Amino acid sequence: MKEIERKFLVDAARLDWIKEFPSKAIKQAYIQNEINRSVRVRTKGDKAFLTIKSGKNALNRDEFEYEIPVSDALEMFEKMELKVLSKMRFLVPFGNHTWEVDVFEGKLKGIVVAEIELSSEDELFEKPDWILNEVTEDTSYLNANLIKQLYGCSL
């Protein structure tokens, strides 16, 4: 399945209202992380997923996601000694889309990004006023690279 997604930095100082929207705690780690593909395990609320992504750019990638038992995900985190990233994801409707706003926790506190999924690369959409600059193609904001920054090492 194709995923077309754009990512933006968010003005964290203007988000005092965000807790009014639905949210889920997310913990995720990467089993494999290479330039053109990644394999991720994630818990999101009371569910867990194994996700495979491939593609040369962050805007348009193939994504395959499979629900797995939460106990399996937690066991993978522990037994595979995976480096885990934690964040809260808020679902914020705006215009004709729902923005996924990720507020990172721990040592990454202060980083807030918003993603929007689109039906085509050239689809027009409204940007909320709390959106700053686009970082879709800035690899330093990929979750796999934020984990490297968090732990100061490769995966």
N, C-alpha and C positions, 0 to 999 in steps of 0.2 A: 504494500500500500504506500502510495506517495504521501509524503508529509511536506507541506509548504508552510513555513513558519518564519516569522520575523521577530527579532528580539531587540528590546530597547532598554536603556537605563531609565530608572525612575527617580524622581525627586523625592527621596525618602522623607524629607522634612515636611512634605505636603500630604502625608498619608495618615493623618490622625484619625480619619474616618474608615480606614480599611477593615477594621475588626467587625464592622457591621455586615460584611459579606461572608458567604460560606467559605470555609477553609478546611484544609487537611494538613496534618503533619506528614512530611516526606523524609524518608531516609533512603539514600541510594549509594551504590558503589559499583565500580566497573570491574568486570571479570576480564575483559579485553578492551584495550583502547589503542587504536592505531589511527593513522591519518584519515583513512577512508572508511573505517568501520569501527563499531563499538558494540559491546555486549554489556548490558546493565541489569542489575537486580535492584528493585525498588519496593519499599513499602509505602503505601499511601493510605492513611487512615487505617481501616481494618482489612485492607486488601494488599496483595503483592503481585508484582509483575516481573517477567523477564523480557527485556526489549533488545532487539537487534536493529542497529541503524547502519546504513551504508550510503555512501555518496561523497562526491568531491567537494560539495559546498554545503554550508549550513542552511541555506534558504530552501533547498529542494533536495530531499533525501528519501530513500526507501526506509520504511519503518515496519517492523514486525513485532507485535506485542502480544504476550501470552500471560494470562492470569495463572499464578502458581499459589500453592498454600503459603500463608504467612509464615508458618513454622519452617518451611523450606528456605524462604528468604532469610530469616533470622539465623538459621543454621549455616547458610552460605556466608553471611557476614562474619560469623564467628569462626567456623572451621577453615574457611579459605583466607582468614585474616585480612579481609577486605578493608580498605580505607573508606570510611563512611562520611558522607556529606549530609547535613541536616538543614531543612528549611520548612517554612510554612508557605503553603500555596493558597492564595485567595482567588476566587472566581468573581471577576468584576465585569458586569455587563456595561457596554458602552457602544452607542450606535447600533449597528447590526451584528456585532460580535461580542464574544465574551473574552476578556483579557485574563490570562493566567499571570498573576503577580506573585513572584517568588521573593520572600523575605528570608535571607540567609541568616543562620544562627551560628553561635560559637565564634571562632576566630574570623569568620567571614561576615560577622554582624556589620551592618552598614551597607552591604551590597544588596540592592533591590533591582530586579529586572522584571520586565513584563514581556510576555510572548503573545502573539496573535496568530492563529491558524487561518490560512486563506485558501480559497478554492483555485487560485491561479497566481503566478508570480506577479502579474500586473494588476491584480485586483485593487481597487481603490477602497480606502477605509478612513474613518475618522480617528484622529489621535486625541486622547484626553490631554488636558493641560498639564498633567503631572508627568507626562512622558518627556524625557530629555533626548539625548541623541541615540541613533540606531547603532546597534553593535552586532547585528546578525552575522557579519563576516569577520568580526573580531574574535579570533580563536581563544583569546584569554578569558572570554566570558562563557565558553563551553563548560558545562558542569564537570566534565572529565578533567579539564585543565584547572578549574577552581579547586578540585580535590588535590591536584598536584601542588597548587599554591598553598593549600591548607596544611598539607603534610610535608611540604618542602622536598618532595622526591618524586620519582616516577612510580607508576602503578605496578 
